């Protein structure tokens, strides 16, 4: 979910509460960047709000859903970890000129129709934790532990955002 989409659904800008010294890029208000500094509690509320607005069953994807999208590979592009292979698909430490910089959502190459499955921001899951690492994580850490459970549900974090899912109607 981008900052522009979050504002349209929730009417807030949680990324503006991040001190510049912690994550300078989070402060930007580019509507195409991923929404960040979002708690899991707020991500669940966003899904419920969008469901109410549209009448569609929006939710956070489960960890199993993310793993299924990867098709048994550690990453959407396979198992390669070299910068040349990873760069077109993911914004992570190895591919960014500055670690922690948020890139516009949907700019990387898609995998199976899905953009940004790895990098940019960690994405909250329905079953707890967050998937995919952020632009401040390195690719080997993400490969070893694609689902991170280090932030309590009610705590916002500059490197956490969300992706919403909705079954095809």
N, CA, C and O atoms as a DFTB+ gen file, in Angstrom:
676 C
 N C O
     1  1       0.852      -1.167       0.000
     2  2       0.000       0.000       0.000
     3  2       0.903       1.237       0.000
     4  3       1.863       1.316       0.766
     5  1       0.589       2.180      -0.850
     6  2       1.386       3.398      -0.948
     7  2       0.916       4.439       0.071
     8  3      -0.143       4.301       0.684
     9  1       1.720       5.467       0.232
    10  2       1.343       6.577       1.120
    11  2       0.057       7.244       0.635
    12  3      -0.793       7.620       1.442
    13  1      -0.081       7.388      -0.661
    14  2      -1.291       7.995      -1.211
    15  2      -2.518       7.139      -0.943
    16  3      -3.576       7.662      -0.593
    17  1      -2.387       5.831      -1.103
    18  2      -3.503       4.929      -0.821
    19  2      -3.862       4.942       0.659
    20  3      -5.040       4.972       1.016
    21  1      -2.843       4.921       1.524
    22  2      -3.089       4.956       2.965
    23  2      -3.858       6.220       3.346
    24  3      -4.838       6.161       4.089
    25  1      -3.406       7.360       2.830
    26  2      -4.089       8.637       3.143
    27  2      -5.545       8.595       2.696
    28  3      -6.427       9.082       3.403
    29  1      -5.802       8.012       1.516
    30  2      -7.168       7.956       1.000
    31  2      -8.074       7.076       1.855
    32  3      -9.262       7.361       2.000
    33  1      -7.519       6.016       2.417
    34  2      -8.317       5.093       3.222
    35  2      -8.370       5.520       4.682
    36  3      -9.441       5.531       5.289
    37  1      -7.221       5.872       5.247
    38  2      -7.132       6.123       6.690
    39  2      -7.155       7.607       7.065
    40  3      -7.488       7.958       8.197
    41  1      -6.803       8.473       6.116
    42  2      -6.804       9.908       6.398
    43  2      -5.688      10.359       7.320
    44  3      -5.753      11.456       7.875
    45  1      -4.654       9.526       7.495
    46  2      -3.528       9.865       8.373
    47  2      -2.216       9.735       7.608
    48  3      -2.192       9.258       6.473
    49  1      -1.136      10.161       8.235
    50  2       0.197      10.075       7.652
    51  2       1.168       9.604       8.726
    52  3       1.948      10.414       9.228
    53  1       1.152       8.317       9.101
    54  2       1.988       7.856      10.205
    55  2       3.478       8.037       9.970
    56  3       4.244       8.112      10.931
    57  1       3.903       8.109       8.733
    58  2       5.323       8.276       8.413
    59  2       5.850       9.639       8.855
    60  3       7.060       9.800       9.015
    61  1       4.985      10.609       9.053
    62  2       5.459      11.940       9.472
    63  2       5.892      11.955      10.928
    64  3       6.499      12.930      11.372
    65  1       5.597      10.900      11.687
    66  2       6.005      10.835      13.094
    67  2       7.406      10.261      13.262
    68  3       7.893      10.162      14.389
    69  1       8.060       9.883      12.178
    70  2       9.397       9.297      12.250
    71  2      10.436      10.411      12.268
    72  3      10.476      11.226      11.346
    73  1      11.283      10.463      13.305
    74  2      12.338      11.489      13.332
    75  2      13.298      11.321      12.156
    76  3      13.656      10.200      11.794
    77  1      13.703      12.422      11.572
    78  2      14.611      12.422      10.426
    79  2      15.905      11.675      10.743
    80  3      16.490      11.050       9.859
    81  1      16.354      11.736      11.992
    82  2      17.604      11.084      12.375
    83  2      17.484       9.564      12.339
    84  3      18.497       8.873      12.240
    85  1      16.264       9.030      12.419
    86  2      16.059       7.581      12.408
    87  2      15.898       7.057      10.987
    88  3      16.538       6.076      10.609
    89  1      15.060       7.698      10.213
    90  2      14.775       7.221       8.854
    91  2      14.384       8.419       7.999
    92  3      13.195       8.691       7.831
    93  1      15.365       9.144       7.454
    94  2      15.047      10.374       6.728
    95  2      14.071      10.192       5.579
    96  3      13.276      11.091       5.305
    97  1      14.111       9.053       4.901
    98  2      13.251       8.850       3.745
    99  2      11.785       8.673       4.134
   100  3      10.893       8.960       3.336
   101  1      11.530       8.199       5.361
   102  2      10.149       7.968       5.785
   103  2       9.363       9.272       5.847
   104  3       8.144       9.269       5.678
   105  1      10.049      10.382       6.087
   106  2       9.379      11.669       6.226
   107  2       8.816      12.191       4.923
   108  3       7.873      12.982       4.932
   109  1       9.371      11.768       3.811
   110  2       8.883      12.254       2.526
   111  2       7.410      11.942       2.352
   112  3       6.875      11.025       2.976
   113  1       6.768      12.708       1.504
   114  2       5.335      12.515       1.315
   115  2       5.016      12.120      -0.118
   116  3       3.950      12.454      -0.637
   117  1       5.932      11.412      -0.753
   118  2       5.701      10.933      -2.113
   119  2       4.554       9.922      -2.069
   120  3       4.698       8.873      -1.442
   121  1       3.420      10.206      -2.717
   122  2       2.269       9.306      -2.633
   123  2       2.514       7.935      -3.252
   124  3       1.719       7.018      -3.047
   125  1       3.603       7.779      -4.007
   126  2       3.893       6.489      -4.634
   127  2       4.844       5.623      -3.816
   128  3       5.047       4.452      -4.136
   129  1       5.428       6.189      -2.765
   130  2       6.268       5.387      -1.865
   131  2       5.375       4.523      -0.987
   132  3       4.208       4.853      -0.777
   133  1       5.911       3.418      -0.470
   134  2       5.092       2.595       0.413
   135  2       4.789       3.323       1.721
   136  3       5.636       4.032       2.265
   137  1       3.572       3.135       2.213
   138  2       3.219       3.643       3.538
   139  2       4.132       2.947       4.542
   140  3       4.386       1.749       4.424
   141  1       4.621       3.684       5.516
   142  2       5.525       3.102       6.503
   143  2       5.228       3.690       7.879
   144  3       4.411       4.600       8.020
   145  1       5.903       3.155       8.879
   146  2       5.657       3.505      10.279
   147  2       4.231       3.103      10.671
   148  3       3.529       3.818      11.386
   149  1       3.840       1.936      10.174
   150  2       2.505       1.399      10.387
   151  2       2.597       0.227      11.361
   152  3       3.412      -0.673      11.161
   153  1       1.791       0.223      12.392
   154  2       1.727      -0.919      13.309
   155  2       0.850      -2.003      12.689
   156  3       0.078      -1.728      11.770
   157  1       0.965      -3.226      13.183
   158  2       0.109      -4.307      12.679
   159  2      -1.340      -4.007      13.025
   160  3      -2.243      -4.289      12.237
   161  1      -1.564      -3.434      14.205
   162  2      -2.921      -3.056      14.608
   163  2      -3.516      -2.079      13.600
   164  3      -4.667      -2.229      13.191
   165  1      -2.733      -1.076      13.199
   166  2      -3.218      -0.101      12.213
   167  2      -3.400      -0.739      10.834
   168  3      -4.324      -0.382      10.104
   169  1      -2.527      -1.679      10.477
   170  2      -2.665      -2.373       9.193
   171  2      -3.973      -3.168       9.155
   172  3      -4.670      -3.173       8.140
   173  1      -4.303      -3.833      10.256
   174  2      -5.566      -4.578      10.322
   175  2      -6.763      -3.628      10.250
   176  3      -7.773      -3.936       9.617
   177  1      -6.639      -2.469      10.905
   178  2      -7.719      -1.471      10.844
   179  2      -7.879      -0.926       9.434
   180  3      -8.997      -0.657       8.996
   181  1      -6.773      -0.762       8.721
   182  2      -6.829      -0.282       7.336
   183  2      -7.573      -1.294       6.461
   184  3      -8.415      -0.917       5.645
   185  1      -7.257      -2.578       6.636
   186  2      -7.946      -3.616       5.856
   187  2      -9.447      -3.586       6.148
   188  3     -10.264      -3.693       5.234
   189  1      -9.803      -3.441       7.422
   190  2     -11.223      -3.396       7.798
   191  2     -11.902      -2.152       7.234
   192  3     -13.041      -2.216       6.771
   193  1     -11.201      -1.020       7.274
   194  2     -11.755       0.233       6.749
   195  2     -11.982       0.139       5.243
   196  3     -13.024       0.565       4.745
   197  1     -11.020      -0.412       4.521
   198  2     -11.166      -0.546       3.074
   199  2     -12.286      -1.539       2.740
   200  3     -13.016      -1.347       1.767
   201  1     -12.418      -2.580       3.531
   202  2     -13.511      -3.534       3.334
   203  2     -14.864      -2.844       3.522
   204  3     -15.804      -3.087       2.765
   205  1     -14.953      -1.991       4.527
   206  2     -16.190      -1.241       4.770
   207  2     -16.470      -0.277       3.620
   208  3     -17.610      -0.152       3.172
   209  1     -15.434       0.399       3.148
   210  2     -15.591       1.382       2.067
   211  2     -16.026       0.734       0.754
   212  3     -16.804       1.317      -0.001
   213  1     -15.523      -0.479       0.482
   214  2     -15.747      -1.100      -0.822
   215  2     -16.745      -2.258      -0.805
   216  3     -17.265      -2.648      -1.850
   217  1     -17.007      -2.799       0.368
   218  2     -17.852      -3.980       0.461
   219  2     -17.126      -5.252       0.044
   220  3     -17.760      -6.289      -0.152
   221  1     -15.808      -5.188      -0.094
   222  2     -14.999      -6.345      -0.484
   223  2     -14.202      -6.843       0.717
   224  3     -13.874      -6.050       1.600
   225  1     -13.884      -8.135       0.774
   226  2     -13.224      -8.712       1.947
   227  2     -11.699      -8.526       1.970
   228  3     -10.953      -9.492       1.812
   229  1     -11.246      -7.299       2.165
   230  2      -9.808      -7.038       2.238
   231  2      -9.229      -7.574       3.542
   232  3      -9.895      -7.570       4.577
   233  1      -7.981      -8.036       3.478
   234  2      -7.278      -8.529       4.664
   235  2      -5.778      -8.438       4.422
   236  3      -5.333      -8.133       3.315
   237  1      -5.007      -8.705       5.464
   238  2      -3.564      -8.859       5.301
   239  2      -3.303     -10.283       4.828
   240  3      -3.977     -11.206       5.284
   241  1      -2.351     -10.486       3.933
   242  2      -2.024     -11.852       3.511
   243  2      -1.357     -12.611       4.660
   244  3      -0.739     -12.003       5.534
   245  1      -1.482     -13.912       4.657
   246  2      -0.814     -14.744       5.659
   247  2       0.632     -14.987       5.236
   248  3       1.000     -14.762       4.083
   249  1       1.439     -15.446       6.176
   250  2       2.818     -15.833       5.845
   251  2       2.821     -16.934       4.797
   252  3       3.670     -16.946       3.906
   253  1       1.873     -17.860       4.902
   254  2       1.774     -18.956       3.931
   255  2       1.462     -18.429       2.532
   256  3       1.957     -18.970       1.543
   257  1       0.651     -17.385       2.440
   258  2       0.336     -16.790       1.135
   259  2       1.598     -16.232       0.492
   260  3       1.848     -16.449      -0.694
   261  1       2.393     -15.512       1.282
   262  2       3.648     -14.982       0.746
   263  2       4.544     -16.125       0.272
   264  3       5.112     -16.061      -0.819
   265  1       4.669     -17.165       1.088
   266  2       5.524     -18.290       0.715
   267  2       5.014     -18.954      -0.567
   268  3       5.811     -19.363      -1.411
   269  1       3.702     -19.060      -0.715
   270  2       3.128     -19.646      -1.931
   271  2       3.444     -18.794      -3.160
   272  3       3.696     -19.327      -4.241
   273  1       3.430     -17.482      -2.997
   274  2       3.752     -16.591      -4.115
   275  2       5.191     -16.799      -4.596
   276  3       5.503     -16.584      -5.767
   277  1       6.052     -17.218      -3.681
   278  2       7.449     -17.458      -4.048
   279  2       7.640     -18.808      -4.726
   280  3       8.706     -19.065      -5.285
   281  1       6.651     -19.658      -4.690
   282  2       6.710     -20.935      -5.397
   283  2       7.824     -21.857      -4.951
   284  3       8.377     -22.588      -5.773
   285  1       8.169     -21.845      -3.686
   286  2       9.211     -22.728      -3.175
   287  2      10.609     -22.166      -3.281
   288  3      11.551     -22.764      -2.763
   289  1      10.771     -21.028      -3.940
   290  2      12.082     -20.383      -4.026
   291  2      12.252     -19.437      -2.844
   292  3      11.263     -18.976      -2.274
   293  1      13.487     -19.147      -2.474
   294  2      13.666     -18.205      -1.373
   295  2      13.283     -16.768      -1.738
   296  3      12.947     -15.968      -0.866
   297  1      13.338     -16.453      -3.023
   298  2      13.025     -15.110      -3.494
   299  2      12.163     -15.190      -4.755
   300  3      12.097     -16.242      -5.390
   301  1      11.503     -14.093      -5.123
   302  2      10.705     -14.110      -6.352
   303  2      11.522     -14.383      -7.606
   304  3      10.974     -14.875      -8.593
   305  1      12.807     -14.080      -7.599
   306  2      13.665     -14.269      -8.757
   307  2      14.431     -15.589      -8.691
   308  3      15.237     -15.862      -9.582
   309  1      14.211     -16.411      -7.678
   310  2      14.932     -17.675      -7.513
   311  2      15.806     -17.638      -6.278
   312  3      15.418     -17.065      -5.260
   313  1      16.977     -18.237      -6.353
   314  2      17.842     -18.295      -5.172
   315  2      19.076     -17.412      -5.276
   316  3      19.864     -17.351      -4.331
   317  1      19.264     -16.731      -6.390
   318  2      20.449     -15.889      -6.579
   319  2      20.499     -14.761      -5.550
   320  3      19.466     -14.228      -5.143
   321  1      21.706     -14.411      -5.141
   322  2      21.885     -13.313      -4.183
   323  2      22.827     -12.232      -4.709
   324  3      23.160     -11.298      -3.978
   325  1      23.258     -12.344      -5.959
   326  2      24.160     -11.340      -6.510
   327  2      23.381     -10.070      -6.877
   328  3      22.209     -10.129      -7.248
   329  1      24.049      -8.940      -6.768
   330  2      23.419      -7.633      -6.976
   331  2      22.800      -7.508      -8.359
   332  3      21.711      -6.950      -8.495
   333  1      23.464      -8.012      -9.377
   334  2      22.935      -7.884     -10.744
   335  2      21.576      -8.574     -10.890
   336  3      20.695      -8.056     -11.576
   337  1      21.399      -9.719     -10.262
   338  2      20.130     -10.429     -10.339
   339  2      19.070      -9.797      -9.448
   340  3      17.914      -9.663      -9.849
   341  1      19.463      -9.409      -8.244
   342  2      18.515      -8.891      -7.249
   343  2      18.012      -7.487      -7.591
   344  3      16.838      -7.188      -7.376
   345  1      18.871      -6.634      -8.114
   346  2      18.548      -5.213      -8.345
   347  2      17.235      -4.936      -9.066
   348  3      16.494      -4.054      -8.630
   349  1      16.907      -5.644     -10.150
   350  2      15.657      -5.316     -10.835
   351  2      14.389      -5.662     -10.036
   352  3      13.303      -5.166     -10.338
   353  1      14.541      -6.519      -9.011
   354  2      13.378      -7.019      -8.281
   355  2      13.189      -6.447      -6.878
   356  3      12.066      -6.427      -6.375
   357  1      14.270      -5.978      -6.231
   358  2      14.169      -5.670      -4.802
   359  2      14.986      -4.456      -4.380
   360  3      16.095      -4.229      -4.864
   361  1      14.412      -3.687      -3.471
   362  2      15.126      -2.573      -2.849
   363  2      15.592      -3.036      -1.472
   364  3      14.842      -3.001      -0.497
   365  1      16.862      -3.476      -1.419
   366  2      17.496      -3.938      -0.185
   367  2      18.849      -3.254      -0.060
   368  3      19.252      -2.512      -0.956
   369  1      19.554      -3.493       1.039
   370  2      20.852      -2.828       1.261
   371  2      21.793      -2.942       0.070
   372  3      22.419      -1.958      -0.324
   373  1      21.895      -4.124      -0.498
   374  2      22.855      -4.351      -1.584
   375  2      22.505      -3.615      -2.866
   376  3      23.387      -3.348      -3.682
   377  1      21.235      -3.282      -3.059
   378  2      20.820      -2.684      -4.327
   379  2      20.563      -1.186      -4.231
   380  3      20.359      -0.529      -5.252
   381  1      20.570      -0.642      -3.033
   382  2      20.281       0.786      -2.849
   383  2      21.578       1.581      -2.745
   384  3      22.578       1.091      -2.221
   385  1      21.551       2.797      -3.242
   386  2      22.727       3.646      -3.094
   387  2      22.893       4.063      -1.635
   388  3      24.012       4.289      -1.176
   389  1      21.786       4.166      -0.909
   390  2      21.787       4.469       0.520
   391  2      20.806       3.517       1.190
   392  3      19.640       3.459       0.797
   393  1      21.257       2.765       2.198
   394  2      20.382       1.819       2.896
   395  2      19.221       2.556       3.547
   396  3      19.385       3.662       4.061
   397  1      18.068       1.946       3.520
   398  2      16.894       2.525       4.162
   399  2      16.090       3.464       3.285
   400  3      15.048       3.959       3.714
   401  1      16.543       3.720       2.072
   402  2      15.815       4.614       1.175
   403  2      14.600       3.879       0.610
   404  3      14.713       2.755       0.120
   405  1      13.450       4.521       0.685
   406  2      12.235       3.933       0.137
   407  2      12.111       4.311      -1.334
   408  3      12.297       5.468      -1.711
   409  1      11.800       3.329      -2.145
   410  2      11.578       3.567      -3.570
   411  2      10.093       3.521      -3.855
   412  3       9.327       2.963      -3.069
   413  1       9.682       4.090      -4.949
   414  2       8.269       4.042      -5.325
   415  2       7.823       2.590      -5.422
   416  3       8.557       1.738      -5.923
   417  1       6.636       2.321      -4.948
   418  2       6.075       0.974      -5.035
   419  2       5.771       0.639      -6.487
   420  3       5.358       1.504      -7.261
   421  1       5.976      -0.613      -6.849
   422  2       5.628      -1.075      -8.182
   423  2       6.620      -0.726      -9.267
   424  3       6.303      -0.884     -10.446
   425  1       7.817      -0.255      -8.919
   426  2       8.819       0.093      -9.922
   427  2       9.681      -1.121     -10.265
   428  3      10.103      -1.287     -11.409
   429  1       9.937      -1.962      -9.274
   430  2      10.740      -3.163      -9.509
   431  2       9.985      -4.108     -10.442
   432  3       8.773      -3.984     -10.620
   433  1      10.705      -5.039     -11.026
   434  2      10.065      -6.018     -11.895
   435  2       9.086      -6.869     -11.080
   436  3       9.390      -7.254      -9.951
   437  1       7.923      -7.159     -11.645
   438  2       6.960      -7.999     -10.920
   439  2       7.322      -9.478     -11.040
   440  3       8.008      -9.898     -11.971
   441  1       6.848     -10.238     -10.089
   442  2       6.973     -11.690     -10.125
   443  2       5.571     -12.258     -10.003
   444  3       4.912     -12.075      -8.979
   445  1       5.118     -12.932     -11.021
   446  2       3.774     -13.489     -10.994
   447  2       2.708     -12.425     -10.821
   448  3       1.639     -12.695     -10.272
   449  1       2.992     -11.212     -11.287
   450  2       2.036     -10.116     -11.171
   451  2       2.128      -9.329      -9.874
   452  3       1.380      -8.371      -9.680
   453  1       3.035      -9.719      -8.983
   454  2       3.178      -9.038      -7.696
   455  2       4.481      -8.261      -7.654
   456  3       5.539      -8.777      -8.013
   457  1       4.391      -7.025      -7.216
   458  2       5.554      -6.157      -7.104
   459  2       6.046      -6.111      -5.657
   460  3       5.275      -6.305      -4.717
   461  1       7.329      -5.852      -5.503
   462  2       7.913      -5.516      -4.196
   463  2       7.662      -6.568      -3.122
   464  3       7.373      -6.215      -1.979
   465  1       7.764      -7.851      -3.462
   466  2       7.596      -8.883      -2.438
   467  2       8.780      -8.906      -1.473
   468  3       8.641      -9.331      -0.326
   469  1       9.931      -8.455      -1.933
   470  2      11.125      -8.409      -1.095
   471  2      11.652      -6.982      -1.103
   472  3      11.786      -6.372      -2.164
   473  1      11.951      -6.450       0.073
   474  2      12.555      -5.129       0.187
   475  2      11.547      -3.999       0.269
   476  3      10.338      -4.230       0.313
   477  1      12.047      -2.794       0.288
   478  2      11.311      -1.543       0.456
   479  2      10.809      -1.430       1.894
   480  3      11.455      -0.757       2.697
   481  1       9.685      -2.058       2.257
   482  2       9.240      -2.120       3.658
   483  2       8.853      -3.557       3.992
   484  3       8.416      -4.311       3.122
   485  1       9.019      -3.925       5.252
   486  2       8.512      -5.213       5.728
   487  2       6.998      -5.107       5.731
   488  3       6.449      -4.065       6.086
   489  1       6.324      -6.168       5.342
   490  2       4.858      -6.131       5.228
   491  2       4.223      -7.021       6.285
   492  3       4.512      -8.215       6.371
   493  1       3.344      -6.414       7.094
   494  2       2.656      -7.146       8.148
   495  2       1.862      -8.307       7.567
   496  3       1.319      -8.203       6.467
   497  1       1.794      -9.409       8.301
   498  2       1.013     -10.559       7.872
   499  2      -0.198     -10.742       8.783
   500  3      -0.231     -10.226       9.900
   501  1      -1.181     -11.477       8.297
   502  2      -2.409     -11.736       9.056
   503  2      -2.122     -12.553      10.305
   504  3      -2.814     -12.410      11.314
   505  1      -1.100     -13.413      10.246
   506  2      -0.809     -14.305      11.355
   507  2       0.316     -13.799      12.259
   508  3       0.861     -14.562      13.056
   509  1       0.661     -12.527      12.139
   510  2       1.703     -11.947      12.981
   511  2       3.026     -11.909      12.254
   512  3       3.244     -12.658      11.302
   513  1       3.899     -11.046      12.697
   514  2       5.179     -10.881      12.032
   515  2       5.031     -10.074      10.758
   516  3       3.943      -9.616      10.410
   517  1       6.139      -9.911      10.079
   518  2       6.162      -9.155       8.829
   519  2       7.031      -9.905       7.838
   520  3       8.011     -10.544       8.223
   521  1       6.677      -9.831       6.572
   522  2       7.344     -10.597       5.523
   523  2       8.220      -9.715       4.650
   524  3       7.916      -8.541       4.434
   525  1       9.307     -10.286       4.151
   526  2      10.031      -9.733       3.026
   527  2      11.158      -8.774       3.281
   528  3      11.829      -8.375       2.329
   529  1      11.407      -8.382       4.501
   530  2      12.499      -7.464       4.757
   531  2      12.247      -6.079       4.199
   532  3      11.238      -5.831       3.539
   533  1      13.175      -5.185       4.470
   534  2      13.033      -3.790       4.062
   535  2      14.254      -3.342       3.274
   536  3      15.173      -4.123       3.032
   537  1      14.251      -2.086       2.882
   538  2      15.399      -1.533       2.169
   539  2      16.599      -1.359       3.099
   540  3      17.694      -1.037       2.638
   541  1      16.407      -1.568       4.395
   542  2      17.497      -1.493       5.356
   543  2      18.022      -2.881       5.722
   544  3      18.963      -2.994       6.508
   545  1      17.430      -3.933       5.165
   546  2      17.862      -5.309       5.439
   547  2      18.735      -5.817       4.305
   548  3      18.594      -5.390       3.159
   549  1      19.646      -6.741       4.636
   550  2      20.436      -7.322       3.557
   551  2      19.799      -8.619       3.083
   552  3      19.043      -9.260       3.813
   553  1      20.111      -8.991       1.869
   554  2      19.437     -10.097       1.200
   555  2      19.657     -11.430       1.912
   556  3      18.750     -12.262       1.939
   557  1      20.829     -11.650       2.486
   558  2      21.087     -12.914       3.176
   559  2      20.257     -13.028       4.452
   560  3      19.811     -14.122       4.798
   561  1      20.046     -11.931       5.146
   562  2      19.200     -11.942       6.345
   563  2      17.761     -12.257       5.961
   564  3      17.100     -13.048       6.635
   565  1      17.273     -11.652       4.895
   566  2      15.906     -11.913       4.428
   567  2      15.770     -13.374       4.015
   568  3      14.760     -14.010       4.318
   569  1      16.776     -13.912       3.326
   570  2      16.724     -15.307       2.889
   571  2      16.658     -16.239       4.092
   572  3      15.894     -17.204       4.079
   573  1      17.444     -15.969       5.133
   574  2      17.481     -16.828       6.308
   575  2      16.203     -16.716       7.144
   576  3      15.799     -17.677       7.800
   577  1      15.570     -15.539       7.117
   578  2      14.394     -15.317       7.962
   579  2      13.421     -14.372       7.265
   580  3      13.378     -13.189       7.603
   581  1      12.629     -14.865       6.288
   582  2      11.748     -13.976       5.537
   583  2      10.580     -13.410       6.350
   584  3      10.016     -12.379       5.984
   585  1      10.213     -14.081       7.456
   586  2       9.144     -13.571       8.312
   587  2       9.767     -13.156       9.646
   588  3      10.339     -13.978      10.362
   589  1       9.645     -11.872       9.965
   590  2      10.250     -11.310      11.172
   591  2       9.154     -11.020      12.186
   592  3       8.120     -10.450      11.837
   593  1       9.370     -11.408      13.434
   594  2       8.387     -11.169      14.497
   595  2       9.055     -10.442      15.659
   596  3       9.153     -10.985      16.760
   597  1       9.508      -9.230      15.421
   598  2      10.243      -8.523      16.464
   599  2       9.532      -7.287      16.998
   600  3       9.978      -6.714      17.992
   601  1       8.452      -6.862      16.378
   602  2       7.759      -5.651      16.786
   603  2       6.349      -6.028      17.252
   604  3       5.610      -6.672      16.508
   605  1       5.966      -5.634      18.473
   606  2       4.604      -5.928      18.938
   607  2       3.547      -5.291      18.026
   608  3       3.800      -4.269      17.388
   609  1       2.368      -5.906      17.975
   610  2       1.300      -5.486      17.068
   611  2       0.953      -3.999      17.137
   612  3       0.695      -3.390      16.098
   613  1       0.938      -3.405      18.313
   614  2       0.506      -2.026      18.468
   615  2       1.589      -0.985      18.292
   616  3       1.325       0.208      18.439
   617  1       2.808      -1.411      17.979
   618  2       3.934      -0.484      17.845
   619  2       4.221      -0.224      16.369
   620  3       4.421      -1.159      15.594
   621  1       4.241       1.043      15.989
   622  2       4.589       1.420      14.613
   623  2       6.108       1.409      14.472
   624  3       6.826       1.706      15.427
   625  1       6.588       1.073      13.301
   626  2       8.028       1.018      13.034
   627  2       8.279       1.598      11.644
   628  3       7.536       1.298      10.710
   629  1       9.319       2.429      11.494
   630  2       9.568       3.093      10.207
   631  2       9.781       2.146       9.030
   632  3       9.567       2.544       7.885
   633  1      10.193       0.913       9.277
   634  2      10.467      -0.013       8.186
   635  2       9.322      -0.988       7.921
   636  3       9.470      -1.920       7.131
   637  1       8.171      -0.773       8.583
   638  2       7.031      -1.675       8.424
   639  2       5.891      -0.987       7.689
   640  3       5.542       0.158       7.977
   641  1       5.321      -1.711       6.733
   642  2       4.167      -1.246       5.977
   643  2       3.199      -2.394       5.788
   644  3       3.117      -3.275       6.645
   645  1       2.472      -2.407       4.702
   646  2       1.487      -3.457       4.500
   647  2       1.163      -3.662       3.028
   648  3       1.408      -2.811       2.174
   649  1       0.606      -4.824       2.784
   650  2       0.038      -5.192       1.491
   651  2      -1.330      -5.750       1.838
   652  3      -1.469      -6.499       2.805
   653  1      -2.320      -5.400       1.076
   654  2      -3.656      -5.941       1.317
   655  2      -4.003      -6.954       0.242
   656  3      -3.568      -6.844      -0.905
   657  1      -4.784      -7.931       0.628
   658  2      -5.246      -8.913      -0.346
   659  2      -6.764      -8.947      -0.336
   660  3      -7.410      -8.583       0.648
   661  1      -7.314      -9.391      -1.453
   662  2      -8.753      -9.505      -1.595
   663  2      -9.012     -10.636      -2.593
   664  3      -8.507     -10.602      -3.715
   665  1      -9.795     -11.634      -2.188
   666  2     -10.069     -12.725      -3.133
   667  2     -10.730     -12.205      -4.404
   668  3     -11.500     -11.245      -4.364
   669  1     -10.428     -12.835      -5.515
   670  2     -11.068     -12.469      -6.782
   671  2     -12.562     -12.697      -6.671
   672  3     -13.008     -13.720      -6.151
   673  1     -13.317     -11.757      -7.154
   674  2     -14.780     -11.835      -7.073
   675  2     -15.344     -12.365      -8.369
   676  3     -16.560     -12.505      -8.502
